Amino acid sequence: MLTPTTMKHFKLFRNPFLDDVQEDRDVFLSQSHRYAHAAMIDAARNGGFVAVCGECGAGKSVMRRKLIADLNNEGDVRVILPQTIDKGQLTSNHILDAIIMDLDPDAPIRRTREAKARQVQRMLLDSSRAGMRHVLVIEEAHDLSVPTMKQLKRLWEIEDGYRKVLGIVLVGQQELAARLNRQTHPEMREVILRCLIATLDPLSRDDCEGYVKLKFSRVGKDAGEVLADGYVDALMARLTTRQGWSAVYPLYINNLLAKAMNMAAQIGAPQVTPDIIEEA
């Protein structure tokens, strides 16, 4: 978090790292982000099954928000978002409830599981024949139980002729990718064999520079006014361990730059130098 002193020191009127994604122009897409977004859109429009995986701070929630915004703009895909907070407790019954509520909030929900399953199938088929597509989006999907993930596959198999009527997008941390490993989880093979995994990779050097420039430009500031030459290499080095593990993700970059900018303001430095980034 940038302090008021830091904001004044660098003549900033808005924090470039706080509530920084408010519209589509605020979204930075690296190559892996573009691939993940394309895979999510394809799943939504063509009845696919995709899991978007990434470390904490990699931009998964932003990808989910962008997907929903893009689909809402197009208008022919209904997005289903289960609201159960603890995804570890999410069951197929909850998902059926979510489908009914999001397709028709006023529809009475059948009580028995068989009746409810038939109700969901009928609603999806009717909506599909009316020209709509549907996508089920589940965030924090790394917490889903194995039985629930298996039941997702059965929902995904609902068809109208040759056409799938429900796409599925799972969004989760790297534990989700580990769960979708056939070697370690053979009991999940019926899901794994049908699910495309899109991983959000750490940013490259060029992407890191592009990301930082975008953050500052969106608050009316040139990054070069705040950050001294060499800042990109300093960020890359500071966020990479000696073992080669990279944490060059948007959230980590934001936090490191905020800390470095606060340090620079404290000592009265006109710019954030590579040395300050190294010490932050």
C-alpha positions as CSV (number, residue, x, y, z in Angstrom):
1,M,0.0,0.0,0.0
2,L,1.4,3.4,-1.0
3,T,1.4,5.9,1.9
4,P,0.0,9.4,1.5
5,T,3.5,10.7,1.8
6,T,4.6,8.5,-1.2
7,M,1.6,9.6,-3.3
8,K,2.5,13.2,-2.7
9,H,6.2,12.6,-3.2
10,F,5.7,11.1,-6.7
11,K,2.8,13.5,-7.5
12,L,0.3,10.6,-7.9
13,F,-3.4,11.3,-7.5
14,R,-4.5,7.7,-7.8
15,N,-2.7,4.5,-6.5
16,P,-1.7,2.5,-9.6
17,F,-1.8,-0.7,-7.6
18,L,-5.1,-0.4,-5.7
19,D,-8.4,-1.2,-7.5
20,D,-6.3,-1.1,-10.6
21,V,-8.6,-3.1,-12.9
22,Q,-11.8,-1.2,-13.4
23,E,-12.3,-1.7,-17.2
24,D,-10.9,-3.7,-20.1
25,R,-8.1,-1.3,-20.8
26,D,-6.7,-1.9,-17.4
27,V,-6.1,-5.6,-18.1
28,F,-2.6,-6.7,-19.1
29,L,-2.4,-9.9,-21.1
30,S,0.8,-11.8,-21.5
31,Q,1.0,-14.7,-24.0
32,S,-0.1,-17.2,-21.4
33,H,-2.9,-14.9,-20.3
34,R,-4.1,-14.5,-23.9
35,Y,-4.0,-18.3,-24.4
36,A,-6.0,-18.8,-21.2
37,H,-8.6,-16.2,-22.2
38,A,-9.0,-17.7,-25.6
39,A,-9.5,-21.2,-24.1
40,M,-12.1,-19.8,-21.7
41,I,-14.0,-18.1,-24.5
42,D,-13.9,-21.3,-26.6
43,A,-15.2,-23.4,-23.7
44,A,-18.0,-20.9,-23.2
45,R,-19.0,-20.7,-26.8
46,N,-18.4,-24.3,-27.9
47,G,-19.1,-26.4,-24.8
48,G,-15.5,-27.0,-23.8
49,F,-14.0,-28.0,-20.5
50,V,-11.0,-26.0,-19.3
51,A,-9.1,-25.4,-16.1
52,V,-7.1,-22.2,-15.7
53,C,-4.4,-22.6,-13.2
54,G,-1.8,-20.3,-11.7
55,E,0.0,-19.2,-8.6
56,C,-1.6,-16.7,-6.1
57,G,-1.3,-13.3,-7.7
58,A,-0.9,-14.6,-11.3
59,G,-4.1,-12.8,-12.5
60,K,-6.7,-15.7,-12.3
61,S,-9.5,-13.5,-10.9
62,V,-8.8,-10.8,-13.5
63,M,-9.1,-13.5,-16.2
64,R,-12.4,-14.6,-14.8
65,R,-13.7,-11.0,-14.6
66,K,-12.6,-10.4,-18.2
67,L,-14.3,-13.6,-19.4
68,I,-17.6,-12.6,-17.8
69,A,-17.4,-9.0,-19.1
70,D,-16.6,-10.1,-22.7
71,L,-19.5,-12.7,-22.6
72,N,-21.9,-10.2,-21.2
73,N,-21.0,-7.8,-24.0
74,E,-21.7,-10.4,-26.6
75,G,-25.0,-11.3,-25.0
76,D,-25.6,-14.9,-26.2
77,V,-23.8,-16.8,-23.4
78,R,-25.4,-17.3,-20.0
79,V,-22.8,-17.4,-17.3
80,I,-23.5,-19.6,-14.3
81,L,-21.6,-18.7,-11.1
82,P,-22.1,-20.9,-8.0
83,Q,-22.0,-18.6,-4.9
84,T,-21.1,-21.2,-2.3
85,I,-18.1,-19.5,-0.5
86,D,-16.4,-22.7,0.6
87,K,-15.8,-24.6,-2.6
88,G,-14.7,-27.6,-0.6
89,Q,-18.4,-27.9,0.4
90,L,-19.7,-27.4,-3.1
91,T,-21.7,-30.4,-4.3
92,S,-23.5,-31.3,-7.5
93,N,-26.7,-30.5,-5.8
94,H,-25.5,-26.9,-5.2
95,I,-24.4,-26.6,-8.8
96,L,-27.8,-27.7,-10.0
97,D,-29.4,-25.0,-7.8
98,A,-27.0,-22.5,-9.2
99,I,-27.9,-23.4,-12.8
100,I,-31.6,-23.1,-12.1
101,M,-31.2,-19.8,-10.2
102,D,-29.0,-18.2,-12.9
103,L,-31.1,-19.3,-15.8
104,D,-34.4,-18.4,-14.2
105,P,-34.4,-16.8,-10.8
106,D,-38.1,-17.1,-10.4
107,A,-38.3,-20.8,-11.3
108,P,-39.4,-23.1,-8.4
109,I,-36.6,-25.6,-7.6
110,R,-37.6,-29.2,-7.5
111,R,-37.0,-31.0,-4.2
112,T,-35.7,-34.5,-5.2
113,R,-32.3,-34.9,-6.9
114,E,-33.9,-36.8,-9.8
115,A,-36.5,-34.1,-10.4
116,K,-33.9,-31.4,-10.1
117,A,-31.6,-33.0,-12.5
118,R,-34.4,-33.4,-15.1
119,Q,-35.3,-29.7,-14.5
120,V,-31.8,-28.6,-15.2
121,Q,-31.5,-30.7,-18.3
122,R,-34.8,-29.4,-19.6
123,M,-33.9,-25.7,-18.9
124,L,-30.5,-26.1,-20.6
125,L,-32.0,-27.7,-23.7
126,D,-34.8,-25.2,-24.0
127,S,-32.4,-22.3,-23.6
128,S,-30.0,-23.8,-26.1
129,R,-32.7,-24.3,-28.7
130,A,-33.6,-20.7,-28.2
131,G,-30.1,-19.8,-29.4
132,M,-28.3,-19.3,-26.0
133,R,-25.1,-20.9,-24.9
134,H,-24.1,-21.6,-21.3
135,V,-20.9,-21.7,-19.3
136,L,-20.4,-22.8,-15.7
137,V,-17.6,-20.9,-14.0
138,I,-16.1,-22.0,-10.7
139,E,-13.4,-20.1,-9.0
140,E,-11.2,-21.5,-6.2
141,A,-11.7,-24.8,-8.0
142,H,-8.6,-26.3,-6.4
143,D,-10.8,-26.8,-3.3
144,L,-13.4,-29.0,-5.2
145,S,-13.8,-32.5,-4.0
146,V,-13.1,-35.5,-6.3
147,P,-16.7,-36.6,-6.4
148,T,-17.9,-33.1,-7.3
149,M,-15.3,-32.9,-10.1
150,K,-16.4,-36.2,-11.5
151,Q,-20.1,-35.0,-11.4
152,L,-19.1,-31.9,-13.4
153,K,-18.1,-34.2,-16.2
154,R,-21.6,-35.7,-16.2
155,L,-23.2,-32.3,-16.4
156,W,-20.8,-31.4,-19.2
157,E,-22.1,-34.4,-21.2
158,I,-25.6,-33.1,-21.5
159,E,-26.1,-32.7,-25.3
160,D,-28.6,-31.4,-27.8
161,G,-27.8,-33.7,-30.8
162,Y,-24.1,-33.4,-31.3
163,R,-23.8,-30.1,-29.5
164,K,-22.8,-29.7,-25.8
165,V,-25.1,-27.3,-24.1
166,L,-22.8,-26.4,-21.1
167,G,-19.2,-25.3,-21.1
168,I,-17.2,-25.5,-17.9
169,V,-14.4,-23.2,-16.8
170,L,-12.5,-24.0,-13.6
171,V,-10.2,-21.4,-12.1
172,G,-7.8,-22.3,-9.4
173,Q,-4.3,-22.4,-7.9
174,Q,-1.6,-24.8,-9.0
175,E,-3.1,-27.5,-6.7
176,L,-5.8,-27.7,-9.4
177,A,-3.3,-28.6,-12.0
178,A,-1.8,-31.2,-9.6
179,R,-5.2,-32.7,-9.1
180,L,-5.6,-33.0,-12.8
181,N,-2.5,-35.1,-13.1
182,R,-3.3,-38.6,-14.4
183,Q,-0.2,-40.1,-12.9
184,T,-1.0,-39.1,-9.3
185,H,-4.8,-39.1,-9.5
186,P,-5.8,-42.0,-11.7
187,E,-9.3,-41.9,-10.1
188,M,-9.8,-38.6,-11.9
189,R,-8.9,-39.9,-15.4
190,E,-12.4,-39.5,-16.8
191,V,-12.2,-35.8,-16.0
192,I,-8.5,-35.4,-16.8
193,L,-8.8,-36.8,-20.3
194,R,-11.4,-34.3,-21.2
195,C,-10.1,-31.2,-19.5
196,L,-7.7,-28.7,-21.1
197,I,-5.3,-27.1,-18.7
198,A,-4.2,-23.5,-19.3
199,T,-1.4,-22.3,-17.0
200,L,-0.7,-18.6,-16.2
201,D,3.1,-18.4,-16.4
202,P,5.3,-15.8,-14.7
203,L,5.8,-12.7,-16.8
204,S,8.8,-12.4,-19.1
205,R,11.1,-9.4,-18.9
206,D,9.3,-7.7,-21.8
207,D,5.9,-8.4,-20.2
208,C,7.1,-7.2,-16.8
209,E,8.1,-3.9,-18.4
210,G,4.8,-3.6,-20.3
211,Y,2.8,-4.4,-17.2
212,V,4.5,-1.7,-15.1
213,K,4.1,0.9,-17.9
214,L,0.4,0.1,-18.2
215,K,-0.1,0.4,-14.4
216,F,1.4,3.9,-14.4
217,S,-0.1,5.1,-17.7
218,R,-3.6,4.3,-16.4
219,V,-3.1,6.8,-13.6
220,G,-1.7,9.4,-15.9
221,K,2.0,8.9,-15.1
222,D,5.0,7.9,-17.1
223,A,6.8,5.0,-15.4
224,G,10.1,6.6,-16.2
225,E,9.2,9.6,-13.9
226,V,9.0,7.3,-10.9
227,L,11.4,4.4,-11.8
228,A,15.0,4.8,-12.7
229,D,16.7,2.9,-15.6
230,G,17.3,-0.7,-14.8
231,Y,14.2,-1.2,-12.7
232,V,12.9,-4.1,-14.9
233,D,16.1,-6.2,-14.4
234,A,16.0,-5.3,-10.7
235,L,12.3,-6.5,-10.4
236,M,13.1,-9.7,-12.3
237,A,16.1,-10.5,-10.1
238,R,14.3,-9.6,-6.8
239,L,11.4,-11.8,-7.7
240,T,13.4,-14.8,-8.8
241,T,14.9,-17.2,-6.3
242,R,18.4,-18.7,-6.5
243,Q,16.8,-22.0,-7.4
244,G,15.2,-20.3,-10.5
245,W,11.6,-20.1,-9.2
246,S,10.0,-17.0,-10.5
247,A,7.3,-14.9,-8.7
248,V,7.2,-12.3,-11.5
249,Y,3.4,-12.1,-11.3
250,P,1.2,-9.0,-11.2
251,L,0.4,-9.1,-7.5
252,Y,4.1,-9.6,-6.5
253,I,5.2,-6.8,-8.8
254,N,2.6,-4.5,-7.3
255,N,3.6,-5.2,-3.8
256,L,7.3,-4.9,-4.4
257,L,7.0,-1.6,-6.3
258,A,4.7,-0.2,-3.6
259,K,7.3,-1.1,-0.9
260,A,10.2,0.3,-3.0
261,M,8.3,3.5,-3.7
262,N,7.6,4.0,0.0
263,M,11.3,3.5,0.8
264,A,12.3,6.0,-1.9
265,A,9.8,8.6,-0.5
266,Q,11.2,8.1,3.0
267,I,14.7,8.9,2.0
268,G,13.7,11.7,-0.4
269,A,15.0,9.9,-3.6
270,P,13.6,11.4,-6.8
271,Q,13.2,8.0,-8.4
272,V,13.1,4.3,-7.4
273,T,16.5,2.9,-8.2
274,P,17.5,-0.7,-8.8
275,D,19.3,-0.6,-5.4
276,I,16.1,0.5,-3.6
277,I,14.2,-2.4,-5.3
278,E,16.9,-4.8,-4.2
279,E,16.6,-3.7,-0.6
280,A,12.7,-3.5,-0.6
